Amino acid sequence: MYEAAREIGLRVPRDLSVVGFDDAEYARWAGPPLTTVRQPLAEMGATAARLVLALGRGERPLHPRTELPTTLVVRDSTAPPPRVP
């Protein structure tokens, strides 16, 4: 994404804010460091394992959907929009 923006003359974050997902290790080393959404991967795995084991015992899930909290990790790839005079 950064390279595509540079190729058309956009500057991150001055002209374009960029947000990634998963908070991969490289996000903090990107230039500029990438703002990301961090997912609770260990909790996701544990929840999925419990669900699979329950289904294996013939149990039905209590809820058709499970939501887990995410965290916005703000770094230098985002900025407020420029002020319009």
Sequence and secondary structure as in RCSB ss.txt:
>XXXX:A:sequence
MYEAAREIGLRVPRDLSVVGFDDAEYARWAGPPLTTVRQPLAEMGATAARLVLALGRGERPLHPRTELPTTLVVR
DSTAPPPRVP
>XXXX:A:secstr
 HHHHHHTT  TTTT   EEES  GGGGGSSS  EEEE  HHHHHHHHHHHHHHHHTT   SSS      EEE  
TT        
